[in-house]
Amino acid sequence: MRESAMNESKQVCKNIATGKYFLFIEEIDEKLLLVIPTGEVKPLDASLFEDIEEVNITNLLNNCLITQQQLDGYKKFLEEDSLGLFQEIMESVPVKDDEDGMIEIFNTAQERMSKEQYKFVSNCLTDRVLREKRKQNKESMGQAENGACR
């Protein structure tokens, strides 16, 4: 896991019966979407857990409160599963090749994805758009400089 991710805080909740910690993703009705110690993502009954708390990942690992499998499962849920789901949404929504079509895709994504997944995908796409914009700006600056030399 990258250095900055290790210093991030994550929300966790403690199972009342076992005392084990679960990485929290989001609450849906009376269920909590959690990453269990094996790394799987499962919805579990909220009444089985203490209140959700924010804790530093490094502290969680150092104190053996979560497993590496949980972090890997969380990362997979956000990265691979989120991007895969977003791709499915893009393919399933009848899109016009304009701003309204993209708005419809993002609205559908917001409805079908967890908040964490939606945030991850939005950040990825924003980063990608900004990189493309910088690349285009560099290319146009290079063309302007070449044109000025003629």
C-alpha positions as CSV (number, residue, x, y, z in Angstrom):
1,M,0.0,0.0,0.0
2,R,1.3,3.4,-0.8
3,E,2.9,5.6,2.0
4,S,0.2,8.2,2.1
5,A,-2.5,5.6,2.3
6,M,-0.9,4.2,5.5
7,N,-1.3,7.5,7.2
8,E,-5.0,7.8,6.3
9,S,-7.8,7.4,8.8
10,K,-10.5,4.8,8.1
11,Q,-13.7,4.1,9.8
12,V,-14.0,0.8,11.7
13,C,-16.5,-0.8,13.9
14,K,-16.0,-3.5,16.5
15,N,-18.1,-6.7,16.6
16,I,-19.8,-6.9,20.0
17,A,-19.5,-10.7,20.3
18,T,-16.0,-11.3,18.9
19,G,-14.2,-8.0,19.6
20,K,-12.9,-8.1,16.0
21,Y,-12.7,-4.9,14.0
22,F,-14.2,-4.5,10.5
23,L,-13.5,-1.8,8.0
24,F,-16.6,0.3,7.4
25,I,-17.7,1.2,3.9
26,E,-21.2,2.5,4.4
27,E,-24.6,2.0,6.1
28,I,-27.5,0.8,4.0
29,D,-30.8,0.6,5.9
30,E,-30.1,-1.4,9.0
31,K,-27.0,-3.0,7.5
32,L,-23.3,-2.0,7.5
33,L,-21.3,-2.7,4.4
34,L,-18.0,-3.9,5.9
35,V,-14.7,-5.5,5.0
36,I,-14.5,-8.6,7.2
37,P,-11.1,-10.0,8.5
38,T,-10.8,-12.4,5.5
39,G,-11.0,-9.4,3.1
40,E,-14.5,-10.1,1.8
41,V,-17.0,-7.2,1.6
42,K,-20.3,-8.1,3.2
43,P,-23.4,-6.4,4.5
44,L,-23.9,-7.2,8.2
45,D,-26.6,-6.3,10.7
46,A,-25.7,-3.0,12.4
47,S,-26.9,-4.3,15.8
48,L,-23.9,-6.7,15.9
49,F,-21.4,-3.8,16.1
50,E,-20.4,-1.0,18.4
51,D,-20.4,2.6,17.1
52,I,-18.3,3.4,14.1
53,E,-15.0,5.1,14.9
54,E,-12.3,6.8,12.9
55,V,-8.8,5.3,13.4
56,N,-5.4,5.6,11.7
57,I,-4.6,2.6,9.4
58,T,-1.0,2.3,10.8
59,N,-2.4,2.1,14.4
60,L,-4.9,-0.5,13.3
61,L,-2.2,-2.7,11.7
62,N,0.4,-2.2,14.4
63,N,-2.1,-3.2,17.1
64,C,-3.4,-6.1,15.0
65,L,-6.9,-4.6,15.0
66,I,-7.3,-5.3,11.3
67,T,-5.7,-7.7,8.9
68,Q,-3.7,-7.0,5.7
69,Q,-6.4,-9.0,3.9
70,Q,-9.0,-6.4,5.1
71,L,-6.8,-3.6,3.6
72,D,-6.4,-5.5,0.4
73,G,-10.1,-6.2,0.3
74,Y,-10.9,-2.6,0.9
75,K,-8.5,-1.5,-1.8
76,K,-9.9,-4.1,-4.3
77,F,-13.5,-3.0,-3.5
78,L,-12.6,0.7,-4.2
79,E,-10.3,0.2,-7.2
80,E,-11.2,-2.8,-9.2
81,D,-14.8,-3.3,-8.2
82,S,-15.6,0.4,-8.5
83,L,-14.0,0.8,-11.9
84,G,-15.7,-2.4,-13.1
85,L,-19.1,-1.3,-11.9
86,F,-18.6,2.2,-13.4
87,Q,-17.7,0.5,-16.8
88,E,-20.9,-1.6,-16.5
89,I,-22.9,1.5,-15.8
90,M,-21.4,3.3,-18.8
91,E,-22.3,0.4,-21.1
92,S,-25.8,0.0,-19.7
93,V,-26.9,3.7,-19.8
94,P,-28.1,4.8,-23.2
95,V,-25.7,7.7,-23.7
96,K,-25.9,10.7,-25.9
97,D,-22.4,11.9,-26.7
98,D,-22.9,15.1,-24.8
99,E,-22.9,16.7,-21.3
100,D,-26.4,15.4,-20.6
101,G,-25.4,11.8,-21.3
102,M,-22.4,12.1,-18.9
103,I,-24.7,13.6,-16.2
104,E,-27.0,10.6,-16.6
105,I,-24.1,8.2,-16.2
106,F,-22.9,9.9,-13.1
107,N,-26.4,10.1,-11.6
108,T,-26.8,6.4,-12.2
109,A,-23.4,5.7,-10.7
110,Q,-24.3,7.7,-7.6
111,E,-27.4,5.6,-7.2
112,R,-25.8,2.2,-7.7
113,M,-22.4,2.7,-6.0
114,S,-21.4,3.1,-2.4
115,K,-20.4,6.6,-1.4
116,E,-16.7,5.4,-1.2
117,Q,-16.9,3.8,-4.7
118,Y,-18.5,6.9,-6.2
119,K,-15.9,9.2,-4.6
120,F,-13.0,7.0,-5.8
121,V,-14.3,6.9,-9.4
122,S,-15.0,10.6,-9.4
123,N,-11.5,11.3,-8.2
124,C,-9.9,9.0,-10.8
125,L,-11.9,10.5,-13.6
126,T,-11.1,14.1,-12.4
127,D,-7.4,13.2,-12.2
128,R,-7.5,11.7,-15.7
129,V,-9.3,14.7,-17.2
130,L,-6.7,17.1,-15.6
131,R,-3.8,15.0,-16.9
132,E,-5.4,15.1,-20.4
133,K,-5.9,18.9,-20.1
134,R,-2.3,19.4,-19.1
135,K,-1.1,17.2,-22.0
136,Q,-3.2,19.2,-24.4
137,N,-1.9,22.5,-23.0
138,K,1.7,21.3,-23.3
139,E,1.1,20.2,-26.9
140,S,-0.6,23.5,-27.8
141,M,2.2,25.5,-26.2
142,G,4.7,23.5,-28.2
143,Q,2.8,24.2,-31.4
144,A,2.6,27.9,-30.6
145,E,6.3,28.0,-29.9
146,N,7.0,26.2,-33.2
147,G,4.7,28.5,-35.1
148,A,6.4,31.6,-33.7
149,C,9.8,30.4,-34.9
150,R,8.7,30.2,-38.5
